[in-house]
């Protein structure tokens, strides 16, 4: 993952987004398996886990948006004539 000290490239943003969204998918699948097998559910722990999944998904989605904006910006700058 990239640090806040250096600007992220589109490639870095897409890799990070993919990683966070895979984390969210993995936790969701594990949670679904645990709930399916459980005799009882601790609603407090379930809500914390769902909030974590939402945070991971939000972070990954935000990075996808940033990558798309950066790609659009770079494409637009390629078409701008150089002024002397």
PDB file as gemmi writes it, atoms N, CA and C in Angstrom:
CRYST1    1.000    1.000    1.000  90.00  90.00  90.00 P 1                      
ATOM      1  N   UNK A   1       0.832  -1.176   0.000  1.00  0.00           N  
ATOM      2  CA  UNK A   1       0.000   0.000   0.000  1.00  0.00           C  
ATOM      3  C   UNK A   1       0.878   1.242   0.000  1.00  0.00           C  
ATOM      4  N   UNK A   2       0.348   2.278  -0.534  1.00  0.00           N  
ATOM      5  CA  UNK A   2       1.116   3.507  -0.638  1.00  0.00           C  
ATOM      6  C   UNK A   2       1.014   4.308   0.657  1.00  0.00           C  
ATOM      7  N   UNK A   3       1.932   5.260   0.810  1.00  0.00           N  
ATOM      8  CA  UNK A   3       1.907   6.123   1.984  1.00  0.00           C  
ATOM      9  C   UNK A   3       1.305   7.460   1.598  1.00  0.00           C  
ATOM     10  N   UNK A   4       0.954   8.248   2.606  1.00  0.00           N  
ATOM     11  CA  UNK A   4       0.396   9.574   2.361  1.00  0.00           C  
ATOM     12  C   UNK A   4       1.477  10.576   1.958  1.00  0.00           C  
ATOM     13  N   UNK A   5       2.740  10.209   2.130  1.00  0.00           N  
ATOM     14  CA  UNK A   5       3.831  11.138   1.860  1.00  0.00           C  
ATOM     15  C   UNK A   5       4.095  11.315   0.371  1.00  0.00           C  
ATOM     16  N   UNK A   6       3.821  10.303  -0.420  1.00  0.00           N  
ATOM     17  CA  UNK A   6       4.083  10.386  -1.850  1.00  0.00           C  
ATOM     18  C   UNK A   6       2.770  10.268  -2.613  1.00  0.00           C  
ATOM     19  N   UNK A   7       2.651  10.967  -3.745  1.00  0.00           N  
ATOM     20  CA  UNK A   7       1.419  10.840  -4.524  1.00  0.00           C  
ATOM     21  C   UNK A   7       1.295   9.428  -5.111  1.00  0.00           C  
ATOM     22  N   UNK A   8       0.086   8.926  -5.135  1.00  0.00           N  
ATOM     23  CA  UNK A   8      -0.154   7.580  -5.633  1.00  0.00           C  
ATOM     24  C   UNK A   8      -0.388   7.606  -7.139  1.00  0.00           C  
ATOM     25  N   UNK A   9       0.172   6.632  -7.824  1.00  0.00           N  
ATOM     26  CA  UNK A   9      -0.088   6.499  -9.254  1.00  0.00           C  
ATOM     27  C   UNK A   9      -1.427   5.792  -9.439  1.00  0.00           C  
ATOM     28  N   UNK A  10      -1.949   5.842 -10.641  1.00  0.00           N  
ATOM     29  CA  UNK A  10      -3.191   5.135 -10.945  1.00  0.00           C  
ATOM     30  C   UNK A  10      -3.012   3.647 -10.648  1.00  0.00           C  
ATOM     31  N   UNK A  11      -1.882   3.113 -11.031  1.00  0.00           N  
ATOM     32  CA  UNK A  11      -1.583   1.701 -10.795  1.00  0.00           C  
ATOM     33  C   UNK A  11      -1.630   1.382  -9.299  1.00  0.00           C  
ATOM     34  N   UNK A  12      -1.001   2.228  -8.481  1.00  0.00           N  
ATOM     35  CA  UNK A  12      -1.007   2.025  -7.028  1.00  0.00           C  
ATOM     36  C   UNK A  12      -2.422   2.086  -6.463  1.00  0.00           C  
ATOM     37  N   UNK A  13      -3.191   3.074  -6.908  1.00  0.00           N  
ATOM     38  CA  UNK A  13      -4.565   3.230  -6.420  1.00  0.00           C  
ATOM     39  C   UNK A  13      -5.416   2.014  -6.774  1.00  0.00           C  
ATOM     40  N   UNK A  14      -5.278   1.531  -8.002  1.00  0.00           N  
ATOM     41  CA  UNK A  14      -6.056   0.356  -8.412  1.00  0.00           C  
ATOM     42  C   UNK A  14      -5.634  -0.886  -7.642  1.00  0.00           C  
ATOM     43  N   UNK A  15      -4.343  -1.057  -7.403  1.00  0.00           N  
ATOM     44  CA  UNK A  15      -3.877  -2.199  -6.609  1.00  0.00           C  
ATOM     45  C   UNK A  15      -4.397  -2.130  -5.183  1.00  0.00           C  
ATOM     46  N   UNK A  16      -4.313  -0.953  -4.567  1.00  0.00           N  
ATOM     47  CA  UNK A  16      -4.811  -0.797  -3.198  1.00  0.00           C  
ATOM     48  C   UNK A  16      -6.316  -1.035  -3.128  1.00  0.00           C  
ATOM     49  N   UNK A  17      -7.053  -0.486  -4.093  1.00  0.00           N  
ATOM     50  CA  UNK A  17      -8.511  -0.667  -4.110  1.00  0.00           C  
ATOM     51  C   UNK A  17      -8.857  -2.143  -4.228  1.00  0.00           C  
ATOM     52  N   UNK A  18      -8.174  -2.842  -5.110  1.00  0.00           N  
ATOM     53  CA  UNK A  18      -8.419  -4.270  -5.285  1.00  0.00           C  
ATOM     54  C   UNK A  18      -8.139  -5.026  -3.994  1.00  0.00           C  
ATOM     55  N   UNK A  19      -7.058  -4.673  -3.332  1.00  0.00           N  
ATOM     56  CA  UNK A  19      -6.696  -5.340  -2.081  1.00  0.00           C  
ATOM     57  C   UNK A  19      -7.761  -5.108  -1.005  1.00  0.00           C  
ATOM     58  N   UNK A  20      -8.198  -3.867  -0.820  1.00  0.00           N  
ATOM     59  CA  UNK A  20      -9.211  -3.574   0.199  1.00  0.00           C  
ATOM     60  C   UNK A  20     -10.536  -4.253  -0.117  1.00  0.00           C  
ATOM     61  N   UNK A  21     -10.921  -4.280  -1.388  1.00  0.00           N  
ATOM     62  CA  UNK A  21     -12.174  -4.929  -1.750  1.00  0.00           C  
ATOM     63  C   UNK A  21     -12.079  -6.443  -1.589  1.00  0.00           C  
ATOM     64  N   UNK A  22     -10.898  -7.016  -1.810  1.00  0.00           N  
ATOM     65  CA  UNK A  22     -10.712  -8.451  -1.548  1.00  0.00           C  
ATOM     66  C   UNK A  22     -10.770  -8.742  -0.058  1.00  0.00           C  
ATOM     67  N   UNK A  23     -10.215  -7.850   0.774  1.00  0.00           N  
ATOM     68  CA  UNK A  23     -10.328  -8.022   2.226  1.00  0.00           C  
ATOM     69  C   UNK A  23     -11.807  -8.044   2.623  1.00  0.00           C  
ATOM     70  N   UNK A  24     -12.563  -7.080   2.117  1.00  0.00           N  
ATOM     71  CA  UNK A  24     -13.984  -6.988   2.457  1.00  0.00           C  
ATOM     72  C   UNK A  24     -14.726  -8.250   2.021  1.00  0.00           C  
ATOM     73  N   UNK A  25     -14.423  -8.755   0.834  1.00  0.00           N  
ATOM     74  CA  UNK A  25     -15.058  -9.973   0.341  1.00  0.00           C  
ATOM     75  C   UNK A  25     -14.711 -11.158   1.232  1.00  0.00           C  
ATOM     76  N   UNK A  26     -13.445 -11.255   1.624  1.00  0.00           N  
ATOM     77  CA  UNK A  26     -13.013 -12.360   2.481  1.00  0.00           C  
ATOM     78  C   UNK A  26     -13.671 -12.335   3.848  1.00  0.00           C  
ATOM     79  N   UNK A  27     -13.740 -11.157   4.441  1.00  0.00           N  
ATOM     80  CA  UNK A  27     -14.383 -11.042   5.756  1.00  0.00           C  
ATOM     81  C   UNK A  27     -15.876 -11.339   5.636  1.00  0.00           C  
ATOM     82  N   UNK A  28     -16.503 -10.885   4.567  1.00  0.00           N  
ATOM     83  CA  UNK A  28     -17.930 -11.152   4.360  1.00  0.00           C  
ATOM     84  C   UNK A  28     -18.181 -12.650   4.232  1.00  0.00           C  
ATOM     85  N   UNK A  29     -17.352 -13.344   3.451  1.00  0.00           N  
ATOM     86  CA  UNK A  29     -17.515 -14.787   3.274  1.00  0.00           C  
ATOM     87  C   UNK A  29     -17.308 -15.526   4.593  1.00  0.00           C  
ATOM     88  N   UNK A  30     -16.302 -15.127   5.351  1.00  0.00           N  
ATOM     89  CA  UNK A  30     -16.037 -15.762   6.648  1.00  0.00           C  
ATOM     90  C   UNK A  30     -17.192 -15.514   7.610  1.00  0.00           C  
ATOM     91  N   UNK A  31     -17.680 -14.294   7.644  1.00  0.00           N  
ATOM     92  CA  UNK A  31     -18.790 -13.950   8.524  1.00  0.00           C  
ATOM     93  C   UNK A  31     -20.037 -14.752   8.152  1.00  0.00           C  
ATOM     94  N   UNK A  32     -20.301 -14.869   6.863  1.00  0.00           N  
ATOM     95  CA  UNK A  32     -21.467 -15.644   6.420  1.00  0.00           C  
ATOM     96  C   UNK A  32     -21.346 -17.100   6.866  1.00  0.00           C  
ATOM     97  N   UNK A  33     -20.162 -17.680   6.742  1.00  0.00           N  
ATOM     98  CA  UNK A  33     -19.950 -19.059   7.179  1.00  0.00           C  
ATOM     99  C   UNK A  33     -20.156 -19.197   8.689  1.00  0.00           C  
ATOM    100  N   UNK A  34     -19.618 -18.247   9.453  1.00  0.00           N  
ATOM    101  CA  UNK A  34     -19.757 -18.313  10.914  1.00  0.00           C  
ATOM    102  C   UNK A  34     -21.216 -18.190  11.343  1.00  0.00           C  
ATOM    103  N   UNK A  35     -21.950 -17.285  10.718  1.00  0.00           N  
ATOM    104  CA  UNK A  35     -23.361 -17.098  11.081  1.00  0.00           C  
ATOM    105  C   UNK A  35     -24.172 -18.335  10.690  1.00  0.00           C  
ATOM    106  N   UNK A  36     -23.841 -18.902   9.543  1.00  0.00           N  
ATOM    107  CA  UNK A  36     -24.553 -20.098   9.082  1.00  0.00           C  
ATOM    108  C   UNK A  36     -24.391 -21.258  10.067  1.00  0.00           C  
ATOM    109  N   UNK A  37     -23.222 -21.380  10.649  1.00  0.00           N  
ATOM    110  CA  UNK A  37     -22.924 -22.494  11.556  1.00  0.00           C  
ATOM    111  C   UNK A  37     -23.249 -22.184  13.013  1.00  0.00           C  
ATOM    112  N   UNK A  38     -23.512 -20.924  13.343  1.00  0.00           N  
ATOM    113  CA  UNK A  38     -23.688 -20.525  14.736  1.00  0.00           C  
ATOM    114  C   UNK A  38     -25.062 -20.926  15.277  1.00  0.00           C  
ATOM    115  N   UNK A  39     -25.069 -21.239  16.578  1.00  0.00           N  
ATOM    116  CA  UNK A  39     -26.330 -21.495  17.261  1.00  0.00           C  
ATOM    117  C   UNK A  39     -26.967 -20.183  17.709  1.00  0.00           C  
ATOM    118  N   UNK A  40     -26.119 -19.208  18.004  1.00  0.00           N  
ATOM    119  CA  UNK A  40     -26.590 -17.891  18.409  1.00  0.00           C  
ATOM    120  C   UNK A  40     -25.682 -16.832  17.813  1.00  0.00           C  
ATOM    121  N   UNK A  41     -26.171 -15.602  17.766  1.00  0.00           N  
ATOM    122  CA  UNK A  41     -25.412 -14.512  17.167  1.00  0.00           C  
ATOM    123  C   UNK A  41     -25.257 -13.392  18.188  1.00  0.00           C  
ATOM    124  N   UNK A  42     -24.038 -12.941  18.373  1.00  0.00           N  
ATOM    125  CA  UNK A  42     -23.752 -11.785  19.222  1.00  0.00           C  
ATOM    126  C   UNK A  42     -23.944 -10.543  18.348  1.00  0.00           C  
ATOM    127  N   UNK A  43     -25.051  -9.868  18.534  1.00  0.00           N  
ATOM    128  CA  UNK A  43     -25.399  -8.737  17.669  1.00  0.00           C  
ATOM    129  C   UNK A  43     -24.378  -7.617  17.745  1.00  0.00           C  
ATOM    130  N   UNK A  44     -23.778  -7.381  18.893  1.00  0.00           N  
ATOM    131  CA  UNK A  44     -22.769  -6.321  19.025  1.00  0.00           C  
ATOM    132  C   UNK A  44     -21.553  -6.643  18.158  1.00  0.00           C  
ATOM    133  N   UNK A  45     -21.060  -7.874  18.254  1.00  0.00           N  
ATOM    134  CA  UNK A  45     -19.904  -8.272  17.443  1.00  0.00           C  
ATOM    135  C   UNK A  45     -20.259  -8.287  15.956  1.00  0.00           C  
ATOM    136  N   UNK A  46     -21.456  -8.709  15.631  1.00  0.00           N  
ATOM    137  CA  UNK A  46     -21.903  -8.727  14.240  1.00  0.00           C  
ATOM    138  C   UNK A  46     -21.932  -7.313  13.675  1.00  0.00           C  
ATOM    139  N   UNK A  47     -22.461  -6.373  14.453  1.00  0.00           N  
ATOM    140  CA  UNK A  47     -22.534  -4.995  13.960  1.00  0.00           C  
ATOM    141  C   UNK A  47     -21.139  -4.390  13.781  1.00  0.00           C  
ATOM    142  N   UNK A  48     -20.211  -4.696  14.678  1.00  0.00           N  
ATOM    143  CA  UNK A  48     -18.835  -4.206  14.524  1.00  0.00           C  
ATOM    144  C   UNK A  48     -18.181  -4.772  13.263  1.00  0.00           C  
ATOM    145  N   UNK A  49     -18.430  -6.052  13.011  1.00  0.00           N  
ATOM    146  CA  UNK A  49     -17.866  -6.681  11.826  1.00  0.00           C  
ATOM    147  C   UNK A  49     -18.467  -6.086  10.554  1.00  0.00           C  
ATOM    148  N   UNK A  50     -19.761  -5.847  10.559  1.00  0.00           N  
ATOM    149  CA  UNK A  50     -20.404  -5.232   9.396  1.00  0.00           C  
ATOM    150  C   UNK A  50     -19.887  -3.812   9.162  1.00  0.00           C  
ATOM    151  N   UNK A  51     -19.633  -3.079  10.237  1.00  0.00           N  
ATOM    152  CA  UNK A  51     -19.051  -1.737  10.101  1.00  0.00           C  
ATOM    153  C   UNK A  51     -17.649  -1.807   9.509  1.00  0.00           C  
ATOM    154  N   UNK A  52     -16.875  -2.814   9.902  1.00  0.00           N  
ATOM    155  CA  UNK A  52     -15.529  -2.990   9.344  1.00  0.00           C  
ATOM    156  C   UNK A  52     -15.603  -3.302   7.852  1.00  0.00           C  
ATOM    157  N   UNK A  53     -16.527  -4.154   7.464  1.00  0.00           N  
ATOM    158  CA  UNK A  53     -16.710  -4.479   6.049  1.00  0.00           C  
ATOM    159  C   UNK A  53     -17.098  -3.223   5.273  1.00  0.00           C  
ATOM    160  N   UNK A  54     -18.006  -2.441   5.837  1.00  0.00           N  
ATOM    161  CA  UNK A  54     -18.420  -1.194   5.180  1.00  0.00           C  
ATOM    162  C   UNK A  54     -17.243  -0.241   5.027  1.00  0.00           C  
ATOM    163  N   UNK A  55     -16.384  -0.144   6.039  1.00  0.00           N  
ATOM    164  CA  UNK A  55     -15.223   0.746   5.972  1.00  0.00           C  
ATOM    165  C   UNK A  55     -14.233   0.276   4.905  1.00  0.00           C  
ATOM    166  N   UNK A  56     -13.979  -1.030   4.836  1.00  0.00           N  
ATOM    167  CA  UNK A  56     -13.068  -1.558   3.816  1.00  0.00           C  
ATOM    168  C   UNK A  56     -13.622  -1.325   2.411  1.00  0.00           C  
ATOM    169  N   UNK A  57     -14.915  -1.554   2.250  1.00  0.00           N  
ATOM    170  CA  UNK A  57     -15.556  -1.350   0.949  1.00  0.00           C  
ATOM    171  C   UNK A  57     -15.525   0.124   0.567  1.00  0.00           C  
ATOM    172  N   UNK A  58     -15.815   0.984   1.518  1.00  0.00           N  
ATOM    173  CA  UNK A  58     -15.791   2.424   1.260  1.00  0.00           C  
ATOM    174  C   UNK A  58     -14.400   2.894   0.852  1.00  0.00           C  
ATOM    175  N   UNK A  59     -13.387   2.415   1.559  1.00  0.00           N  
ATOM    176  CA  UNK A  59     -12.010   2.806   1.251  1.00  0.00           C  
ATOM    177  C   UNK A  59     -11.615   2.341  -0.150  1.00  0.00           C  
ATOM    178  N   UNK A  60     -11.922   1.093  -0.473  1.00  0.00           N  
ATOM    179  CA  UNK A  60     -11.602   0.569  -1.799  1.00  0.00           C  
ATOM    180  C   UNK A  60     -12.339   1.314  -2.900  1.00  0.00           C  
ATOM    181  N   UNK A  61     -13.600   1.615  -2.670  1.00  0.00           N  
ATOM    182  CA  UNK A  61     -14.396   2.344  -3.658  1.00  0.00           C  
ATOM    183  C   UNK A  61     -13.881   3.764  -3.842  1.00  0.00           C  
ATOM    184  N   UNK A  62     -13.475   4.404  -2.753  1.00  0.00           N  
ATOM    185  CA  UNK A  62     -12.913   5.761  -2.835  1.00  0.00           C  
ATOM    186  C   UNK A  62     -11.622   5.755  -3.657  1.00  0.00           C  
ATOM    187  N   UNK A  63     -10.789   4.736  -3.457  1.00  0.00           N  
ATOM    188  CA  UNK A  63      -9.552   4.646  -4.223  1.00  0.00           C  
ATOM    189  C   UNK A  63      -9.837   4.400  -5.708  1.00  0.00           C  
ATOM    190  N   UNK A  64     -10.860   3.623  -6.012  1.00  0.00           N  
ATOM    191  CA  UNK A  64     -11.245   3.439  -7.411  1.00  0.00           C  
ATOM    192  C   UNK A  64     -11.669   4.769  -8.033  1.00  0.00           C  
ATOM    193  N   UNK A  65     -12.415   5.563  -7.287  1.00  0.00           N  
ATOM    194  CA  UNK A  65     -12.824   6.883  -7.766  1.00  0.00           C  
ATOM    195  C   UNK A  65     -11.636   7.795  -7.998  1.00  0.00           C  
ATOM    196  N   UNK A  66     -10.676   7.777  -7.073  1.00  0.00           N  
ATOM    197  CA  UNK A  66      -9.474   8.585  -7.232  1.00  0.00           C  
ATOM    198  C   UNK A  66      -8.670   8.151  -8.448  1.00  0.00           C  
ATOM    199  N   UNK A  67      -8.571   6.841  -8.671  1.00  0.00           N  
ATOM    200  CA  UNK A  67      -7.839   6.335  -9.835  1.00  0.00           C  
ATOM    201  C   UNK A  67      -8.520   6.770 -11.119  1.00  0.00           C  
ATOM    202  N   UNK A  68      -9.836   6.681 -11.146  1.00  0.00           N  
ATOM    203  CA  UNK A  68     -10.576   7.107 -12.338  1.00  0.00           C  
ATOM    204  C   UNK A  68     -10.402   8.594 -12.599  1.00  0.00           C  
ATOM    205  N   UNK A  69     -10.480   9.397 -11.550  1.00  0.00           N  
ATOM    206  CA  UNK A  69     -10.288  10.845 -11.708  1.00  0.00           C  
ATOM    207  C   UNK A  69      -8.880  11.148 -12.194  1.00  0.00           C  
ATOM    208  N   UNK A  70      -7.897  10.458 -11.642  1.00  0.00           N  
ATOM    209  CA  UNK A  70      -6.510  10.688 -12.052  1.00  0.00           C  
ATOM    210  C   UNK A  70      -6.303  10.265 -13.505  1.00  0.00           C  
ATOM    211  N   UNK A  71      -6.901   9.148 -13.920  1.00  0.00           N  
ATOM    212  CA  UNK A  71      -6.791   8.709 -15.312  1.00  0.00           C  
ATOM    213  C   UNK A  71      -7.436   9.718 -16.245  1.00  0.00           C  
ATOM    214  N   UNK A  72      -8.588  10.248 -15.860  1.00  0.00           N  
ATOM    215  CA  UNK A  72      -9.269  11.256 -16.681  1.00  0.00           C  
ATOM    216  C   UNK A  72      -8.437  12.528 -16.778  1.00  0.00           C  
ATOM    217  N   UNK A  73      -7.859  12.935 -15.655  1.00  0.00           N  
ATOM    218  CA  UNK A  73      -7.022  14.126 -15.638  1.00  0.00           C  
ATOM    219  C   UNK A  73      -5.803  13.945 -16.545  1.00  0.00           C  
ATOM    220  N   UNK A  74      -5.144  12.802 -16.418  1.00  0.00           N  
ATOM    221  CA  UNK A  74      -3.964  12.533 -17.243  1.00  0.00           C  
ATOM    222  C   UNK A  74      -4.327  12.486 -18.727  1.00  0.00           C  
ATOM    223  N   UNK A  75      -5.474  11.887 -19.065  1.00  0.00           N  
ATOM    224  CA  UNK A  75      -5.910  11.831 -20.462  1.00  0.00           C  
ATOM    225  C   UNK A  75      -6.215  13.231 -20.986  1.00  0.00           C  
ATOM    226  N   UNK A  76      -6.839  14.052 -20.145  1.00  0.00           N  
ATOM    227  CA  UNK A  76      -7.154  15.419 -20.567  1.00  0.00           C  
ATOM    228  C   UNK A  76      -5.885  16.237 -20.769  1.00  0.00           C  
ATOM    229  N   UNK A  77      -4.901  16.022 -19.908  1.00  0.00           N  
ATOM    230  CA  UNK A  77      -3.644  16.785 -20.011  1.00  0.00           C  
ATOM    231  C   UNK A  77      -2.842  16.382 -21.254  1.00  0.00           C  
ATOM    232  N   UNK A  78      -3.014  15.148 -21.725  1.00  0.00           N  
ATOM    233  CA  UNK A  78      -2.326  14.719 -22.931  1.00  0.00           C  
ATOM    234  C   UNK A  78      -2.835  15.449 -24.165  1.00  0.00           C  
ATOM    235  N   UNK A  79      -4.091  15.886 -24.113  1.00  0.00           N  
ATOM    236  CA  UNK A  79      -4.721  16.555 -25.244  1.00  0.00           C  
ATOM    237  C   UNK A  79      -4.604  18.083 -25.193  1.00  0.00           C  
ATOM    238  N   UNK A  80      -4.004  18.591 -24.137  1.00  0.00           N  
ATOM    239  CA  UNK A  80      -3.856  20.046 -23.989  1.00  0.00           C  
ATOM    240  C   UNK A  80      -2.616  20.478 -24.760  1.00  0.00           C  
ATOM    241  N   UNK A  81      -2.771  21.460 -25.675  1.00  0.00           N  
ATOM    242  CA  UNK A  81      -1.577  21.923 -26.413  1.00  0.00           C  
ATOM    243  C   UNK A  81      -0.607  22.632 -25.482  1.00  0.00           C  
ATOM    244  N   UNK A  82       0.677  22.462 -25.752  1.00  0.00           N  
ATOM    245  CA  UNK A  82       1.720  23.097 -24.953  1.00  0.00           C  
ATOM    246  C   UNK A  82       1.811  24.551 -25.353  1.00  0.00           C  
ATOM    247  N   UNK A  83       1.765  25.438 -24.370  1.00  0.00           N  
ATOM    248  CA  UNK A  83       1.878  26.886 -24.635  1.00  0.00           C  
ATOM    249  C   UNK A  83       3.291  27.342 -24.393  1.00  0.00           C  
ATOM    250  N   UNK A  84       3.761  28.226 -25.254  1.00  0.00           N  
ATOM    251  CA  UNK A  84       5.112  28.738 -25.080  1.00  0.00           C  
ATOM    252  C   UNK A  84       5.111  30.073 -24.411  1.00  0.00           C  
TER     253      UNK A  84                                                      
END                                                                             
